[in-house]
Amino acid sequence: MLDTLQRVLDTVDSSRVQFADMRGYQSEDLSLTVKKGKTEDVSSEKLTGVAIRALVNGAWGFASVASFEESKLKETLETAIKMARGASSHIITKAEINLDNAFEGRNEFNPDINPKDLSFEDKFNLASKVEETLRKHDSRISSSTGRFTEKIQRETIVNTLGTNVVSDYGVFRLSGAATARSGNVMQNVANSVASNSGLKRMVDWDIDYEMGQLGDRAIGLLDADPSPSGRMNVLLEQSLVGVYIHEAFGHASEGDAILANRSVLRNQIGNQMAIGGVNVIDDPTLAGYRGSFKYDSEGTPTSKRDIIKDGKLVGYLNDLQTASMLDQGNILNGSARATDFRHMTMPRMGNTYIDNGELSFEELLQEIGDGVYLTYSNGGFVNPSTGEFYFSSQSGFKIENGELTTPIRNSGMSGMTLEVLQNTLGVGNDLMIDAFPGVCGKGNLTGFQPMPVTGGGPTIAAKDIIVGGK
């Protein structure tokens, strides 16, 4: 495929096209869902195709085709060029690409346990055991779900700058979810394990123990108190720190939001965003995590990206365009990602986390004094342009006089992006980078794109945060 893409790209007339790239894409997806002892969903999908971009007079054209046939690729390339040429007379801000960036490389997928070595039945049995263990845990478990997903893909990327990259990788996840019910009270809990290095973590996962713990948490929440509401001191468990830093800060640091003036972090490089000692990092080079990748979808090698260093904003997440056009934080760092060949790339996160601190859990409790300890993420969202965020927790505890006391349920936390980091009382020494192995959703002109990511951090204490419950 690489030779075919290069032959087609070589037909581009550089006198009329500033830049063009072609991204060949091949993937195999499998999803198995078991619910209430029955198979709810089994789906398998193979995708093959090529995404083609062209930049003409500062305007982008994009076209894709579900084929590797050379004649169709030439037609699709010409379509992208025509689209860009047609749009060039209507744009206000012209796009730019630094013409000095070219990369060559190959990333091979060497799984610890190859998904091809496990049968469909083996994978189904993993999801089935998760569901069955939850369902049989207690009669008050009214709904139980086990799910196994895998995706193995190859991206072959060439561009007119000379980039030539082939990147293979996979992402895998095994998850369980349960609903406990007693009278009018209903509680939802979930947990999962994920990897990009093969199936070993899924195969080795102690399902009996993990789902036993999850079932206990679901049942325990039936008798927990409703969450208190109001401004109070908050202690955040690692998965919630991961969701917070992903939603409230990670999205605001993505270069396209900065370039479009849709981020509260625009023109803030060098400014104090958090208390001293707080470090925020996005690092897709880490081995084994769900949000890890060696090359991005433009063929740029990834790197560890410092976003906040000792409380100050130091960088953004950039693709070729944003690295070329931003006045601040314009370092090219391999952040372009696309779900598949039907979509254009855009800056995205990988493994986003707050780095380790120095305080023990007991010391953090003392810093809180009175407040709440929120545990286990239940998702969230953010508006990067205003900085407003919200996320919810599955469970938690009241904190009184520096000690955990009454269990609570159905908590939510909201505020402004910088509020938590500027109101931080202490950072724990219990870093967990993959506390939140999840899916990030974000869209551009080619539609909504789910992407595997990881979020995490240590336990963090913050003061005067809005908490709400029902």
GITA-V286980 format. One record per backbone hydrogen bond with DSSP energy under -0.5 kcal/mol. NH is the residue of the N-H (numbers start at 0). CO is the residue of the C=O. If there is no record, write none. Layout:
BEGIN
nh=NH co=CO
nh=NH co=CO
END
This chain:
BEGIN
nh=4 co=0
nh=5 co=1
nh=6 co=2
nh=7 co=3
nh=8 co=4
nh=9 co=5
nh=10 co=7
nh=11 co=8
nh=13 co=11
nh=15 co=12
nh=16 co=12
nh=17 co=54
nh=18 co=54
nh=20 co=52
nh=21 co=157
nh=22 co=50
nh=23 co=21
nh=23 co=155
nh=24 co=48
nh=25 co=153
nh=26 co=46
nh=27 co=151
nh=28 co=44
nh=29 co=149
nh=30 co=42
nh=31 co=147
nh=32 co=40
nh=33 co=145
nh=34 co=37
nh=35 co=143
nh=37 co=34
nh=39 co=32
nh=39 co=37
nh=40 co=32
nh=42 co=30
nh=44 co=28
nh=46 co=26
nh=48 co=24
nh=49 co=64
nh=50 co=22
nh=51 co=62
nh=52 co=20
nh=53 co=60
nh=54 co=18
nh=55 co=53
nh=55 co=58
nh=58 co=55
nh=60 co=53
nh=62 co=51
nh=64 co=49
nh=66 co=64
nh=72 co=68
nh=73 co=69
nh=74 co=70
nh=75 co=71
nh=76 co=72
nh=77 co=73
nh=78 co=74
nh=79 co=75
nh=80 co=76
nh=81 co=77
nh=82 co=78
nh=83 co=79
nh=84 co=80
nh=85 co=81
nh=86 co=82
nh=87 co=83
nh=89 co=86
nh=90 co=86
nh=93 co=91
nh=94 co=57
nh=97 co=319
nh=98 co=96
nh=100 co=97
nh=101 co=99
nh=104 co=163
nh=106 co=165
nh=107 co=105
nh=109 co=107
nh=110 co=108
nh=111 co=196
nh=116 co=113
nh=117 co=114
nh=122 co=118
nh=123 co=119
nh=124 co=120
nh=125 co=121
nh=126 co=122
nh=127 co=123
nh=128 co=124
nh=129 co=125
nh=130 co=126
nh=131 co=127
nh=132 co=128
nh=133 co=129
nh=134 co=130
nh=135 co=131
nh=136 co=133
nh=137 co=133
nh=140 co=137
nh=141 co=139
nh=141 co=178
nh=142 co=178
nh=144 co=176
nh=145 co=33
nh=146 co=174
nh=147 co=31
nh=148 co=172
nh=149 co=29
nh=150 co=170
nh=151 co=27
nh=152 co=168
nh=153 co=25
nh=154 co=166
nh=155 co=23
nh=156 co=154
nh=156 co=164
nh=157 co=21
nh=158 co=162
nh=159 co=19
nh=161 co=158
nh=163 co=102
nh=164 co=156
nh=165 co=104
nh=166 co=154
nh=167 co=106
nh=168 co=152
nh=169 co=195
nh=170 co=150
nh=171 co=194
nh=172 co=148
nh=173 co=192
nh=174 co=146
nh=175 co=190
nh=176 co=144
nh=177 co=188
nh=178 co=142
nh=179 co=186
nh=180 co=139
nh=181 co=184
nh=184 co=181
nh=186 co=179
nh=188 co=177
nh=190 co=175
nh=192 co=173
nh=194 co=171
nh=195 co=287
nh=196 co=287
nh=198 co=112
nh=202 co=198
nh=203 co=199
nh=204 co=200
nh=206 co=204
nh=209 co=205
nh=210 co=206
nh=211 co=207
nh=212 co=208
nh=213 co=209
nh=214 co=210
nh=215 co=211
nh=216 co=212
nh=217 co=213
nh=218 co=214
nh=219 co=215
nh=220 co=216
nh=221 co=217
nh=221 co=218
nh=222 co=218
nh=222 co=219
nh=223 co=220
nh=224 co=406
nh=226 co=408
nh=229 co=466
nh=231 co=464
nh=232 co=369
nh=233 co=461
nh=234 co=371
nh=235 co=233
nh=235 co=459
nh=236 co=234
nh=236 co=373
nh=239 co=236
nh=240 co=236
nh=241 co=237
nh=242 co=238
nh=243 co=239
nh=244 co=240
nh=245 co=241
nh=246 co=242
nh=247 co=243
nh=248 co=243
nh=248 co=244
nh=249 co=244
nh=250 co=245
nh=252 co=248
nh=252 co=249
nh=253 co=250
nh=254 co=316
nh=256 co=253
nh=257 co=253
nh=258 co=254
nh=259 co=255
nh=260 co=257
nh=261 co=256
nh=263 co=383
nh=265 co=262
nh=267 co=264
nh=269 co=312
nh=270 co=267
nh=272 co=270
nh=272 co=310
nh=273 co=310
nh=274 co=420
nh=277 co=274
nh=279 co=307
nh=280 co=352
nh=281 co=304
nh=282 co=350
nh=283 co=302
nh=285 co=282
nh=288 co=285
nh=291 co=288
nh=292 co=283
nh=295 co=299
nh=296 co=335
nh=298 co=295
nh=301 co=293
nh=302 co=332
nh=304 co=281
nh=305 co=303
nh=306 co=279
nh=306 co=304
nh=307 co=279
nh=308 co=311
nh=310 co=277
nh=311 co=308
nh=312 co=270
nh=313 co=306
nh=314 co=306
nh=315 co=328
nh=316 co=252
nh=317 co=315
nh=322 co=318
nh=323 co=319
nh=323 co=320
nh=324 co=320
nh=325 co=321
nh=332 co=317
nh=332 co=330
nh=334 co=317
nh=336 co=345
nh=342 co=339
nh=345 co=336
nh=347 co=334
nh=351 co=349
nh=351 co=453
nh=352 co=280
nh=353 co=455
nh=354 co=278
nh=356 co=427
nh=357 co=426
nh=358 co=426
nh=363 co=359
nh=364 co=360
nh=365 co=361
nh=366 co=362
nh=367 co=363
nh=368 co=364
nh=369 co=367
nh=370 co=398
nh=371 co=232
nh=372 co=396
nh=373 co=234
nh=373 co=371
nh=374 co=394
nh=377 co=391
nh=380 co=389
nh=382 co=387
nh=383 co=381
nh=385 co=382
nh=386 co=382
nh=387 co=382
nh=388 co=414
nh=389 co=380
nh=390 co=412
nh=391 co=378
nh=392 co=410
nh=393 co=374
nh=393 co=375
nh=394 co=374
nh=395 co=407
nh=396 co=372
nh=397 co=405
nh=398 co=370
nh=399 co=402
nh=401 co=368
nh=402 co=399
nh=404 co=397
nh=407 co=395
nh=408 co=224
nh=409 co=393
nh=410 co=392
nh=411 co=467
nh=412 co=390
nh=413 co=465
nh=414 co=388
nh=416 co=386
nh=418 co=415
nh=419 co=415
nh=420 co=416
nh=421 co=417
nh=422 co=418
nh=423 co=420
nh=424 co=460
nh=425 co=460
nh=427 co=458
nh=428 co=358
nh=431 co=456
nh=434 co=431
nh=435 co=454
nh=437 co=435
nh=437 co=452
nh=439 co=450
nh=441 co=448
nh=443 co=446
nh=446 co=443
nh=448 co=441
nh=450 co=439
nh=452 co=437
nh=453 co=349
nh=454 co=435
nh=455 co=351
nh=456 co=431
nh=459 co=235
nh=460 co=425
nh=461 co=233
nh=462 co=422
nh=464 co=231
nh=465 co=413
nh=466 co=229
nh=467 co=411
nh=469 co=409
END
